[in-house]
Amino acid sequence: MNIKIHDLKINLKTILILLGIVLSYNGYAQKDLPFSFWSKQDSEYPTNIEFTIGFIPKTSYQGPKCNLTINNLVLERFGIYYSAEYFMNSSAFRNIIGGTTSVSKRIYLFGGMDLFTKHGYFNQDFKSSRKEIGIGIIPYKNSVIRVGYSFSVGFSFSVGLQFQNF
């Protein structure tokens, strides 16, 4: 039995109705899976935004830092972050861009590196650019504590707020 596509007479309205039925059934069926794209309010790891400010205590790099993080953006587990740092002794800026991954509802890991400043990856090399790894903890409601570490700068500490359901 040979059926040619041009012999089938299916109009756009029929295709849209069938597509709507399939997608609504698929969305209902996916509701209880851990990486559901369909129902954000029932999500175990909802997308959230964090704003934190902090400090780098190491004497030679001492200075303030500010972080903007979007957690659970992709597959409800992975996100991105941006950190701006100012080293007061050398008047140097660092802009760190990286990723996050949620370990639980209240703990996530992050890691990133300086890409664009004069000491960043694109202007230097991998070895000499500033890299950071760390952990973010949500100890109570929407409060956030972040502790980062870098071989070149040492520890950094930040505190701030997390906003969900935006």
MITIGU-180590 format. One line per 5 residues: number of its first residue (from 1); their letters; for each residue x, y, z of N, C-alpha, C. Coordinates in steps of 0.001 Angstrom, whole numbers, plus 500000, padded with zeros to 6 digits. Layout:
REM MITIGU-180590
NUM> a> X,Y,Z,X,Y,Z,X,Y,Z  ... $
REM end
This chain:
REM MITIGU-180590
1> mniki> 500848,498822,500000,500000,500000,500000,500891,501238,500000  500833,501997,498957,501607,503230,498845,500690,504421,499060  501073,505254,500039,500330,506486,500295,501271,507640,500035  500856,508533,499176,501658,509703,498883,501195,510858,499751  502155,511662,500184,501845,512771,501070,500844,513732,500449 $
6> hdlki> 500964,514021,499178,500063,514998,498564,498648,514451,498421  498455,513116,498556,497115,512540,498503,496360,512734,499820  497082,512911,500939,496428,513115,502230,495926,514544,502333  494707,514660,502743,494119,515985,502880,493883,516253,504365  494929,516775,505018,494828,517134,506431,495016,518637,506508 $
11> nlkti> 494055,519300,507090,494175,520753,507177,494890,521171,508466  495250,522418,508553,496005,522954,509668,495226,522854,510975  493926,523033,510942,493105,522966,512150,493187,521569,512764  493121,520518,511953,493205,519139,512449,494573,518874,513072  495629,519369,512452,496982,519173,512981,497131,519863,514330 $
16> lillg> 496623,521086,514462,496731,521815,515719,495934,521148,516838  494767,520622,516530,493961,519924,517532,494676,518656,518005  495200,517876,517073,495931,516655,517446,497188,516985,518244  497908,518009,517846,499109,518420,518569,498759,518872,519989  497682,519607,520153,497229,520040,521474,496872,518874,522373 $
21> ivlsy> 496193,517868,521822,495831,516684,522608,497080,515927,523045  498006,515722,522129,499233,514979,522457,500062,515725,523494  500238,517030,523325,501048,517792,524275,500401,517881,525650  499084,518029,525704,498437,518094,527017,498507,516754,527728  498378,515667,527001,498514,514349,527616,499952,514122,528061 $
26> ngyaq> 500920,514505,527223,502326,514352,527545,502694,515193,528768  502199,516415,528852,502472,517273,530003,501911,516697,531284  500726,516120,531218,500135,515504,532402,500934,514275,532823  501391,513495,531872,502143,512283,532178,503513,512613,532761  504109,513754,532402,505456,514111,532850,505465,514805,534205 $
31> kdlpf> 504324,515076,534784,504227,515890,535983,505058,515369,537153  505171,514062,537325,505833,513509,538493,507283,513118,538268  507815,513350,537085,509213,513026,536839,510120,514096,537448  511355,513739,537881,512215,514712,538544,512679,515851,537660  512741,515674,536340,513199,516739,535456,512081,517206,534536 $
36> sfwsk> 510911,517448,535073,509760,517867,534286,509918,519305,533799  509581,519547,532543,509601,520896,531998,508226,521549,532077  507216,520810,532444,505851,521269,532280,505278,521988,533492  505634,521608,534686,504967,522132,535861,505987,522679,536847  506283,523964,536771,507294,524564,537632,506844,524641,539093 $
41> qdsey> 505564,524829,539371,505137,524951,540748,505227,523622,541502  505181,522496,540804,505316,521195,541440,506758,520706,541427  507673,521538,540965,509057,521143,540787,509758,520938,542126  510589,519905,542183,511382,519669,543374,512483,520720,543504  513019,521162,542380,514067,522176,542351,513616,523348,541480 $
46> ptnie> 512847,524282,542032,512345,525390,541210,513457,526357,540821  513305,526985,539677,514247,528005,539233,514208,529171,540212  515379,529688,540578,515438,530813,541501,516598,531729,541134  516510,532958,541614,517547,533957,541400,518117,534346,542758  519441,534500,542822,520099,534910,544063,520925,536163,543832 $
51> ftigf> 520917,537036,544823,521809,538189,544872,522591,538078,546170  523912,538056,546080,524739,537979,547279,525869,538986,547200  526307,539440,548366,527492,540283,548460,528440,539625,549445  529736,539852,549236,530686,539180,550096,532032,539852,550125  533017,539085,550588,534338,539630,550831,535399,538565,550594 $
56> ipkts> 536543,539002,550059,537711,538130,549915,538701,538572,550992  538977,537726,551996,539794,538174,553129,541312,538115,552927  541795,537371,551946,543246,537235,551772,543879,538616,551550  544898,538945,552335,545475,540291,552369,545875,540817,551003  546551,540028,550190,547027,540539,548901,545905,540710,547875 $
61> yqgpk> 544751,540083,548096,543616,540203,547163,542356,540717,547840  542483,541272,549000,541341,541677,549802,540399,542601,549025  539106,542335,549173,538158,543204,548506,536746,542650,548491  535786,543455,548044,534382,543034,547987,534087,542230,546721  532997,541482,546790,532511,540759,545616,530996,540759,545627 $
66> cnlti> 530410,540623,544461,528957,540610,544298,528603,539491,543326  527592,538697,543655,527207,537551,542829,525758,537656,542375  525510,537222,541164,524166,537041,540623,524092,535604,540119  523147,534840,540646,523047,533420,540324,521625,533079,539893  521502,532258,538860,520213,531693,538472,520374,530176,538562 $
71> nnlvl> 519749,529590,539559,519848,528147,539791,518708,527391,539119  518963,526133,538798,517953,525192,538289,517290,525696,537012  518066,526272,536160,517558,526836,534911,517386,525773,533830  518308,524820,533767,518290,523773,532756,518106,522423,533450  517148,521645,532982,516841,520325,533553,516579,520388,535052 $
76> erfgi> 516174,521543,535550,515855,521778,536955,516984,521386,537894  518207,521410,537432,519378,521092,538248,520553,522017,537990  520670,522544,536782,521856,523288,536379,521533,524759,536156  522461,525627,536546,522253,527054,536391,523543,527766,536031  523502,529096,536122,524660,529923,535786,524864,530959,536887 $
81> yysae> 526096,531485,536959,526336,532573,537895,527372,533541,537345  527328,534755,537872,528277,535794,537533,528761,536414,538833  530050,536604,538956,530632,537192,540149,531557,538337,539749  531328,539511,540315,532193,540668,540082,533015,540882,541351  534336,540982,541193,535234,541140,542334,536136,542350,542095 $
86> yfmns> 536478,543017,543185,537386,544148,543120,538477,543942,544158  539710,543870,543712,540843,543706,544626,541352,545095,544991  541185,545490,546250,541491,546858,546669,542982,547183,546596  543854,546236,546883,545296,546525,546882,545842,546805,545491  545311,546116,544488,545822,546295,543124,544855,547045,542208 $
91> safrn> 543699,547443,542732,542653,548115,541951,542277,547319,540698  542259,546006,540826,541936,545137,539692,540531,544558,539843  539850,544409,538712,538537,543781,538679,538668,542360,538144  537799,541481,538599,537675,540138,538041,536190,539892,537810  535871,539308,536678,534502,538936,536327,534487,537436,536100 $
96> iiggt> 533895,536716,537024,533877,535259,536944,532506,534811,536447  532522,533945,535460,531295,533381,534898,531397,531872,535031  530306,531238,535477,530374,529796,535654,529011,529146,535756  529024,527910,536191,527804,527122,536291,527539,526651,537707  526297,526255,537937,525892,525702,539225,525178,524377,538991 $
101> tsvsk> 525195,523525,539990,524407,522299,539954,523843,522036,541345  522556,521773,541419,521900,521534,542701,522147,520110,543170  522571,519994,544434,522790,518697,545064,521536,518291,545835  520900,519272,546472,519635,519070,547168,518866,520379,547110  517723,520438,547777,516935,521673,547752,517666,522835,548410 $
106> riylf> 518575,522544,549315,519244,523584,550082,520755,523684,549856  521298,522894,548942,522739,522912,548692,523009,522854,547191  523912,523695,546717,524350,523620,545328,525859,523860,545257  526452,523359,544204,527871,523549,543945,528033,524524,542782  529110,525295,542790,529353,526208,541679,530826,526200,541311 $
111> ggmdl> 531087,526586,540081,532449,526687,539598,532497,527565,538367  533555,528371,538273,533661,529259,537121,535047,529848,537009  535219,530690,536007,536515,531328,535809,536368,532694,535156  537412,533502,535344,537480,534815,534722,537797,534608,533243  536961,535156,532383,537156,534972,530954,537604,536236,530233 $
116> ftkhg> 537088,537404,530628,537184,538583,529777,538093,539704,530259  538542,539713,531506,539415,540801,531946,540823,540600,531398  541721,541544,531678,543078,541426,531129,543835,540238,531717  543383,539724,532855,543988,538526,533440,543110,537299,533212  542102,537411,532368,541175,536317,532100,541689,535344,531062 $
121> yfnqd> 540892,534335,530826,541267,533233,529936,541558,533708,528508  540743,534598,527974,540922,535019,526584,542123,535939,526381  542605,536582,527440,543771,537462,527329,545044,536846,527913  544928,535801,528672,546085,535114,529245,546024,533655,528794  546007,532757,529735,545817,531341,529447,545042,530711,530599 $
126> fkssr> 544777,529428,530489,543974,528742,531496,544656,528772,532862  545944,528543,532885,546665,528441,534148,546663,529755,534934  546808,530881,534271,546917,532155,534981,545579,532867,535212  544488,532388,534638,543192,533039,534864,542609,532599,536208  541817,533474,536811,541219,533213,538120,540100,532207,537971 $
131> keigi> 540165,531126,538738,539136,530089,538760,538603,529960,540179  537332,529576,540289,536705,529478,541607,535783,528271,541642  535800,527560,542767,534827,526503,543031,534241,526765,544413  533054,526243,544658,532482,526488,545972,531146,525807,546182  530557,526154,547307,529278,525584,547712,528346,526704,548162 $
136> giipy> 527083,526583,547793,526058,527511,548231,525076,526768,549113  524722,527376,550245,523823,526747,551211,522678,527700,551504  521466,527163,551532,520280,527937,551902,519890,527467,553305  520395,528121,554364,520182,527620,555722,518779,527866,556274  518153,528972,555861,516847,529314,556415,516065,530130,555400 $
141> knsvi> 514887,529641,555052,513998,530291,554092,514752,530758,552856  514835,532068,552631,515450,532593,551406,516856,533145,551609  517476,532864,552743,518843,533334,552967,519838,532397,552282  520953,532956,551834,521968,532182,551106,523342,532483,551693  524129,531450,551868,525535,531582,552244,526353,530865,551186 $
146> rvgys> 527365,531566,550644,528251,530976,549637,529687,531022,550143  530383,529918,549985,531807,529851,550307,532514,529347,549063  533460,530155,548572,534211,529793,547385,535681,529652,547697  536391,528966,546809,537838,528812,546985,538526,528898,545630  539686,529546,545650,540530,529653,544472,541976,529463,544922 $
151> fsvgf> 542768,528752,544143,544172,528555,544512,544936,529874,544525  544552,530806,543680,545272,532081,543630,544796,533082,544678  543528,533083,545014,542951,534093,545899,542611,533541,547278  542402,532263,547402,542002,531684,548676,540487,531653,548810  540017,531744,550036,538589,531665,550322,537890,532989,550052 $
156> sfsvg> 536603,532883,549713,535722,534044,549611,534396,533671,550253  533742,534658,550850,532489,534432,551563,531446,535432,551084  530218,534958,550903,529128,535831,550469,527841,535439,551180  526983,536419,551406,525650,536186,551956,524653,536988,551143  523420,536492,551093,522409,537211,550331,521047,536575,550401 $
161> lqfqn> 520227,536879,549406,518837,536419,549352,518556,535667,548065  517628,534741,548160,517184,533932,547022,515708,534254,546772  515347,534414,545501,513973,534712,545126,513448,533601,544233  512327,532992,544628,511724,531909,543864,510376,532336,543316  509844,531493,542416,508500,531670,541863,508304,533049,541234 $
166> f> 509243,533463,540415,509135,534769,539757,508436,534623,538436 $
REM end
